[in-house]
Amino acid sequence: MIKNLTTFWSCSSVCSLLVAANQAAGSSPANWPQFRGSNSQGVADAEKPPVEFGPDKALLWKTPLPSGVSSPSIWGDRIFVTAFDQAAQKLETLCLERKTGTVLWRKDAPPHEIEKVHEVSSPANASPATDGERVLVHFPKYGLVAYSMEGSVAWSKPLPAAKVDFGAGTSPAVLDKMLVVRVQAEAGPYMLAVRCEDGETVWKAADACYADGWATPITWRENGRAVVGVRSFGQFNVLDALTGTNVWWLSGIPMSSCATPAVGEGVIFLTGTGVFGNRENVIPPPDFDDLLAKHDANKDGRLATDELPSTLLFVNRGTTSGAGSHSLGEMLRDGQHDNERSFNKAEWIKATKELFQDFNAGDFMKTAAFAVRAGGQGDATNRLVWSEPKGVPEVPSPLLYRGRVYYIKNGGIFSCRDLQTGKSLYDERVGAEGGYFASPVAADGKIYVASDRGAITVLKAGDTFTVLSRAELKETIMATPAIVDNKLYVRSAGYLWAFGK
């Protein structure tokens, strides 16, 4: 599957590939070329975006957008986003002028099936990427499309349609002259690297472990070579950037793979939760006798699932709309609405024990934040530096910034750890409740976190918890902000906002 490899990968290409990885340590990218910027790390340290901002403060412009949860990518004076036109049931790519927010062009995706996604998501969930010459977009049910900076189609590459519960969601990553994307095909998932110039395949790495993953690939250099890291369902794999060969891996790690790993200082930092988030999201079932007294509508001495109120939760994810939470009745029906069941006391105790104790204690609900030393070979489980099992976010990616790792979870709980030792420096509430889906970003010694209720909290980076400001946009925020040219760009439910001086 390797085509023109010797010509394509010159020594200089490999070196420039690693510029993005080094930027995770703190140097500022000139642009914001993909999800979370350079190497998907969320850091633009030389930039100075505003600290005080909002609908009536430091607002440069505000442009209406169709729905979508993909994040903006930026190159020069252009901003790129994908969006979903609900009325027409079509996906599209938009280009905006960065200085004014004017829409310069918008192009429909090639005709294809619209994928089904999670209730909090959107078919426009994969962020576009750019190499400065092309805009590279992944539509999981179609494949790849490359547009010129002026909006004409440079090339397209149909791929097997993704087949993933809750939608594919992973964004493509530009690594020098190559685009790396996860193809979650029903017949067999694989990682694919193509040339940005023409879409020609560089390598294809097929492995069942690449199924059900929503993280974006990242890169760094170890043992004299460039590598690509891929977080998947219960796995983390490191591939040779030249060939796609699997160099080392971690298995048996937490199942959820929404968060893109952070990399720097010779360490890769990962987070992962269970299929229902953290174990503390699971609520102990109430006493049978108490429930029977309140809800036995037909007085038959049994509890039926249709007698249980929908407000009686088994899983509470803490999101604003209740998205991702599950009622106890739903879980006892095994997720099937027409599979009504009833229980006497002994049956209730057995069924709820299986749910709460056995399932919640098992591998499907394993949760951890952990650091692993780079440079492994084969199974690298013995290279774990440290780990902790609690307080881990389910969706937002961690932020590695100035020797510390930061992460935000639902409810607005913000954590800071020493990267090398795992020492807990603090766990504090930022004062803005709700769900957290957008990932934190950093610049100029400050960290920006956004809640699904539209609150953006600015915190001071460092070992002491300090809130500097809060902006209330009063619009749902699911997408990760972008930072370029001392400005902050935020996508909300209906707008793209630009804040700056």
N, C-alpha and C positions, 0 to 999 in steps of 0.2 A: 504493500500500500504506500510505499515511499516513492515519490516521484521527483526527479531532478534534485535529489537531496543535497548532493555535493555542491551544486551550483547555488542552490537557494540559501544554504546555511554556510555562509562565509564566516571566518573568525570574527569579523567585525559585527556580523549580525548577532552572533551569540552574545558578544559583549554588550551591544545596545539593548538586547532583550532584557538584560539584568538591571538596566537603569531603573525600571519601574520597581523592582524589588528593593533596591537601595533607597528609594524615596520613602519607603515605609519607615525608615529610621529618622526622617525629619526634613529632608530637603523638599522644596516646593515644586510640584509639577507645574508646567506652564499652562496646562489645560486640564480638563476633567474628562478623560476620554471614554469612560465606561462607568458601570455601576460602582459607586464610591470612589471614583477618580482613579489615579494611577495605581495599578496593581490591586484595585478594589480595597485599598487600605484606609480611605477616608481621611487622609492627612494632607493638608496644604499649609505647611507651617510658616512660610514666608508671607502668606496673605494676611490681611487685616480686615476681615469682615466686621460689620457693625455689631456692637454689643447691645445697644439700645435700639430697638426697631419694632415695627408693628404696622397695622393698617393705616395709622396716621403719623408714623414716624419712620424716617429713612426709607420710605417706599419710593423706588424709582419708577416702577411700572407693575401692572397686574393684568395679565392676559387670560381671557377665558380659554379653557381647553376641554375637549371631550374627556370622558371618564378614562381612568387608567391608574395603575399603581407603579408603573415603571418610573425610574429616576431619570433626570435629565443628564445627558452627556454634552460636553461643551468643547469646542475647538475654535480658537480665535474669536471671531464676532458671530459665531453660529451656535445655537442651542438645538439639540435634537431630542425628541421624545416620541414614544409610541402612544397610541390612543385607540379606544374602542368606541365606535359610533353605534350606540345601542339601537337607535331607530332603524338604521340601515343594516345592522348586524354585520359590520365589517371592521377590520383592523386597518390602521393607517400609521404612517410616519410623518411627523411634522418637523419643520425647520423654522426657528424663530431668530430674528435679529437680536443679538444679545444686548445692544445698547437701548433699544426701544421696546422690545417684546413683540414687534410686528411679525406676523406669520408670513414667511417668505415663500414657503411651498408646503404642500401636503400631498402625499401619495398613498393611494390605496394599496394594501398588500395584495399579492396574487390571490385569486379566488381559492378558498379552501374552507374546510370545516372549522367552525369556531369551537374551541375546546371548552369542556366543562371545568369549572374551577371552584375553589373553596368560596364560601359565602363572603369572606372578607377580601377576596382577591378580585381579579379582573382578567379577561383574556389578554389585555395589554399589560402583562406583568414582567416580561423580559426587557431590561433596559437596553437601548441601542449602544453600540460602541463605534468609535471612529479612530482611524489611523492618520487623520489630517488630510487625507485625499478622498476618502470614501466614508459613507455612513453604513455600518454593517448591522443588520437587524436579523434576529432569529424569531420566526413565527413557528412555534413547535408543531403545529399541524400541517405546515407547508415545508419549511426548510429555511434557507438563508437567502437574503436579498442584500445586494450592495448598491447603494445610490451614490452618484457623484455629489459633490458639495452643492451643486445647483439643482439636484433632484431627479436627474435622469438615471435610469437603471443601468448600472455598470455591468453587473452580472447577477444571475440567480442560480441557486443550487437546490432543487427539490430533494428532500430527505424523507425517510420513513416517518410517518405521522407518529407523534408522541402518544403514548398510552400510559398516563399516570393519574392515580387518584388525586383529586384536588388541583389538577393542572400542573404543567411542567415547571414554569416559573424561573428556571435558571437562566442567567444572562450570559451572553458570549463575552469572551475576554480577548483583547488585543495584546499579543505578546510580540513586540517588535513588528515584523512583517507577516505575522501569522495570527489567525483567528482560531481560538480553541472553544469548542462548544460541546455540551453534553447532548447526545441524541438518545432520547428515552423511547426507543422503538419497541413495539410490542413483541416483535420477533427476537429481540435481543438488544439491550442497551450498549452503547459504546461512546467513547470519547473520540472526537474528530478534530483534526487540525487542518486548516486550509490556508492557502495563500490569500492575503488580503487583496492582492492585485487582481486575481482572476478567479478565485474560488477553487483552484485545483487542489486536490487532496495532497497533503504532506504526509500524514500518517493517520491510521485508524487503530484505536486500541479497544478491542471488544472484551467485555467482562461483565458478568451478571451483577457485579457489585456496583455498577454505575447506574442502576435503576433507582428510582425514587430518591433523587437528590435535588436540592434547590439552591445549593451554594454555587458561587462563581469560582472558576479556577484561578489560582494564584501562582506566582513564580518566585524563585530565589535561586541562589547558586550554592552548591555544596560539592565537596570532593572534586573540584575542578570542572564541574559541568553545570549547565542550567537544567532545572527540573521544574515540573508543573505539579502542584498539589490539588487534589480533587476530594472534596468531602461528599460522602454518599451515605445511604441508609446503613448505619452500624459500621461504617468503614471510613478510613482515610487512606488514599493511595497517592504515592509520589511517582511520577512518570519522568523518564528521560525526555527532555524537551526536543531532542533531535529525532527520536524514533518512536516515542510513545510507549517504550518498554517500561513495565512496572518495576521500579527499583526497590522500593520498600513500602511497607503498609502497616496500618494499625487496624486490628479487627476487634470485635467484641466491645466497641465503644457505644455510647448512647445512640439510639435509633434516629432521632430527629436530626435532620441535616439541612436546616434552613440557613444557618449562620455561616457566612464566609469566614475562613480562618484569618488570623492576623499573623504576620511573620516579620521577624527582625531580631538582631542581636544573636543569631544562631539558634533561635527558638521559634517553633510554630505553636501558636496558642489557639485552642479549639474549644468550642462549647457545644453541648448537645443535651437534649432532654428526652423524656419518654414520649410515647405517641400522644399522650394527653398533657404534655408539658411536665412541670415539676410534680413530684409526689405530693407536695403539700396542696396541689390543686384538687386532689381527690378527697372528697368529704365522707367521713364515716357514716354509714347508713344508720338511721334512727332506730330506736327500739321497736320491735314488732308490736308489742301490746299498745304502746302509745299511738302508733300509726293506725292500728286496727280500730281503736276507739274513735279516731277522728275521721277515718276515710273508708270504713267498711260500709259502703252505700247500700248493698243488698243484704247486709246482716247475715252473711253465710259463714262467718268466722274465718274467712280467708281474705288475703290482700291480693287484689287483682291489679295488674299494671295499669289498666285504664281507670282505676280508682285513685291512683297516685297523682297528686298535682304536678303540673309541668314545672312549677317553681321549686320542687324538691330536687335539688341538684346532686349529681354524683361527681361531676367535674365542673369546677368554676375557674375559667381561665382569666377572669378579671378584666376582660375587655369591656369597652363602654357599651356596646350593643348586646353583649352577651354572646357574641360570636365565638364558636369553638367550645362553648359550654354544653354539657349533656345532662339531661334529667336522669334520675335513678330509674324511672319507668322505662325510658328509652334503652338504657343499658341492660335492664333485665329482659327486655324483648330482643336482645342481641342486635339492636339497631334496626329491626324490622317492625314497621308501624303496625302491620296486620298480624303480628305474632303475639297475640295477647296471652298472658300467663297469669296464674294465680298461685298463692302459696299459703300453706299453713305455717305454724311457727317454726317447726323443724326444717321445712323446706326453705323458709326465708333465711334462717340462720346459715344454712349450707350455701345458698345462692349468694348472699351478700358477703360471706366470708371469702368465697372464690373471687368475687369482684374486688373487695377492698383489701383483704390481706394478701391473698395469693398473687393476684394480678399486679397489684400496686407494688409488691415487693420484688417482682420478677424483672427480667431483662427488658421487657417492653416498656418499662417505666424507669429505666436507669437514667440518671442525670449526672452530669459532671462538667466542670470547667477544668481544663488541664493543659499543661505545657509539655511539649516533647522536643528533645534535642534534634536538630537537623543532622543529616549525614548518615542515616541508617542504611541497613542492607537486609532485605528480606523482612521477616517479622520483627518490627522495631518496638514491640511492647516494652522491652527492657530499657528503652531510651526515654521513658516518661520522667519528667523532672519533678512535677508535682501535680496534684489534682485536688478538687474539692467537690462534694456531692450536692450542695444546696445553693439556692438562690441564683439559679442559672436562667438566663433569658431563653425563650423558645425560638423567636424569630430574629430579633436584631443581632447583627454581627458585632463581635467585640472590636474594641479600638485599642491598638498598641501605640502609645504616645509617650515619648521621653522616658522610656524605661518602665512605664507602668501600663497595665491593661485595665480598661474600663468597660463596663457593660451595664445596660439598662434593661429592666424587666417590667412586666405589667404591674400597674400600681405606682409606677414611678420610683422604683427602688434602684438606686445607682450605686455601683460597686467599684472599688479601686483595689488592685492587687499589685504587688511587686512582681514583675515578669519573671525574674530569675529564681525567686524563692517561694512565690505564692503567698507571701505574708499579706494578711488582710489589713489594709490601711483604713478602710471604712466601708460601711454599707448604710446608706442614708436615703431618705425619701426626698425627692427634689421639690415636692410641693405641688406637683401637677399629676393628678390621678388619671386613670384610664388605661387603655391598652397601648403597648409600644411595639410597633412594627418597623418603623424607620430605624436605621442604624445611626449611631453617633458619628459625628465628624469633628475634626479639630483643626484649628489654625491659631497662630499667635498666642499660644498658651491658654487657649479657651476651647471648651467642648460644647457642642450644640446637640441637644437631644429633643426629639419631637414626639408628642403623644397623638393618639388617634382622635383626641378631642380638639386638636388644633393648637395646643400650647407648645411653644418652643422655649426650652429652658437653657440658659447659657451658664456654664459652670467654669470655675477656674481650675485648670489642670494642676495637679500636685497632690501631696500627701494629706492635705487638709481640705475637707469638704466645704466649698464656698459657692453659693449661688450668686451670680452677678446680675442676672436680669431674667425676665420672662416676657415673651410676646404671645398674645392671644389672637390667633387669626380667625377663630370661630369657624373653621372649616376642617373637616376630617383630613388628617395627614397620615398617609401610609408609605409614601415614597421618601427615600433618603435625600436630604438636601445636597447641593453642590456648592463649591466655593471656588471662585475664579476672580482675579483682578480686584481683590478687596471687597468682593460682593458675595452675598448669600442668595442662592436661588432655591426656592421652595415650591414643590408641587403639592397642591392640596386637591380636594375632591373636584373642584371646578375651575381652578386657576393655576397659572405659574406666576410666582411672585419674585421680584428682584428687589433686594434691599442693599443699600450702600450710601455712601456720601455723594 
